[in-house]
């Protein structure tokens, strides 16, 4: 009898969707310019961006609207974005070109694997996780990316004083995030006693978030600082 192969439980499913001709063209022509080559072991941020600057890693940028807004509003920062959704990647690349943005680099892949293999320890100034898949069904909660082992991986990559900022519009997931983070070694809560903060100005409101707010839906921001 052959041994069973233990499969890695991933926090995402590749939902390719329809990719437009312009998005495909952006992938073909702009990814070589603004993409990060993951064939090498560890990313050299200074080489990738052509300068030294605070580096912020956004996990799951979606269609890229928030990442573009942050990069334009804060040219003093370098932004490294990762997602598995090719239409979103193509859309982000189009916006980078249209807005002549120089402080964003992009990757396509599993953020956990990239953090483990391609990001050096103590190098990131912040990690953003905005509106990750909430996996709302209880049987799927094991797929949620925010879990103790992931948090300690995050901790190893952040500089001391670096921020782990999460946001979600699912109250149960927000409560789960706080439950994981409050006892997490090496972090301190930057929010209130319940573990939440007001949305900081640097996190743009998305059109989906605005729509939800008009419908009375809640949004929860959680922020923890690495202290050791």
N, C-alpha and C positions, 0 to 999 in steps of 0.2 A: 504494500500500500504506500502510495506516495504521500509525503508530508504536505499538509496544507500550507499554502503561501499566505503569509500575513500581509494584507493589503493596507496601504496607508489611507486613512480616512481624510478626504480633502474637504475644505470648507467651501468649495465652489464646484459648479458644473459648467462646462464650456457650452454656452448658449450662443452659437455663432450668429444666428439671425441673418438678415439680408445685408450684404455689404454693397454700398453704392460704387459706381465706377470711379467717382472722385476719391472716395475713401481708399479703394484699392490702388489708385494711382499714387496717393500719398504714402501708402505702405511701401510701394515699389521704389519711389523716388526720394522720400524724405526720411524713411527709417534708417537708411545708411548714414544720414547726416545727424540725426537726433537720437538714434537708438544706441543702447549700450550692448556691446558684444559680450555675451556670457560664456564665450569659449575660454576666457581666462579665469583664473582662480578668484582674485579679489579685485574689485573695482577701484581704480585710482581716481578719486573725485577731482583732484586738481587737473589731471590730464583730461578727464571726460568733459569738464566744464571750461577748461582753459584759465582757471583762476582759483584762488582760495576764498571760500565764503562759507557761511553756515549752510549745512546741507539738511534738507527736510525730505523725508521719504513718505510718499502717499501710497497706501495700499488700496487698490481698487478705485481708480479715478473715474470709472464709468465712461461718459462721453467727453470728459475732460474739461467741462465748463468751469468747475470750481478751481481746478489746478491752473488753468489759464488766468483766471481772475486773480488768484493769489500771486502768481508769478509777475503779472503786470503791476500789481499794487506794491509788491515787495521785491524790487530788482536787486536788493542787497543780499537776497537769499538764493541758493541753488535748490532746485526742486527735482527730485527723482521720483517718477511715477511708474507704477506697475499695474497691469491688468491682463486678463486673459481674453477679453472681448475684442476681437479684431476690428469690428466696425467702430468701436469707441476709440481704439488706438489710431485708426485712420482719421477719425474726426479730430482728435487731439492734434495730430501732426498737421492737419490742414490749418487749424487755428494758430499753431506755433508759427507757421510760415506767414499766414495772413497778418499776424500781429508783430512780426519780426522779433519774436521772443528768443532770447539767447540763454536764459537761465533755467531751461527745462530739458531733461533727458528722460527717455522712456524705455520701458522694457515690457516684454510679453512673457509671462511665465507665472509659476507658483511662488508667491511672495515668501512663503516659509522656506522653500528650498533656496531661494535667492539670498535671504537673510543668513541662512546657515553657511552657504558656500561662497558667496560673492561680496558680502559686506563685512569689513573688518570690525573688530570689537572697538567700542568707545569712539565711534566716528560720526554718529548722527546726532544732530541737534534737536530733532523732533521726528516723531513718527505719527502720521495721521491715518486714522481708520474711520472714514465717514460713510455711514449707511451700508455696512456690510450685509450680506445675505443673512437675514435673521433666523432662517430655518425654523419657522414658527411651530411646526408640529413637534410634539414632545419626543417622538421616536427619532427625529432628526437633530435634536439638540447636540448630539455628539459631533455634528459637523460644524458647529459654530467655531469660528476661528479663535475667539477669546476664551482661552483656557489656561490653567496655571503654567503648563510647559511652554506655551507660546509667549506668555508674559515674561518668563525668564529669558527666553530668546531675545525678546524686545529689549529687556534690561541690559543684556550683554552688548548690544549694538549701540545703545544710547551713550552719549557722554554723561558724566555726572552733571546734574542740572538740566538734562534733556527732558523733553515732555512727550508723554504718550497721550494723545488726544483722540477720543472716540466720540462718535455721534450716531444716534439711531432714532428712528421714529416708531420703534416697537418697545413698549414699556417693559414687557417681560424680559427682553434682551438687555435693556438698560439696567434692570435690576440684576440680571445675571452678570453683566460686566462689573458692576460695583461689588457684587459678592466675590468675584474672582480677584479684583484689584485691591480691596481693602486689606486682606491679609498677605498680599504679595510682598515677599522680601525685597528690600531695596527701593521701595517706592513710598511716596507720601501723597496723600490726597490733597489736591488743590481746590476742591469744591467745598460744598456745605456738608453738614453732618450726614445727609442722605447720599453724599457722593457725587452731587451734580453741580455744574457751573453754568452761569449764563453764557450764551453763545458769544465767543470772543469776536471782535470786529474782523479778524483776519479770515474767519471761516465764512465764505459767501453763502447767502441763501440760494438754494437751487430752485428751479421752477417747480419741481415736484414738492419741495418743502413748503414753498409759498402756497401751493395749491392745498396741501394738507393743513396748513395753519388756517386757511380760510374755511376749511371744513371742520375746524375745531380739533384737529389731530395734534398730539403732543410731539415734541422733539426734545431729546435729552442729550446733553453734552457731558462727557466725563473726562477729567484731566488729572493725570498723575505725573509727578516729577521723580526722576531717578535721583536718589540721594546717596547711593553707594553701589 
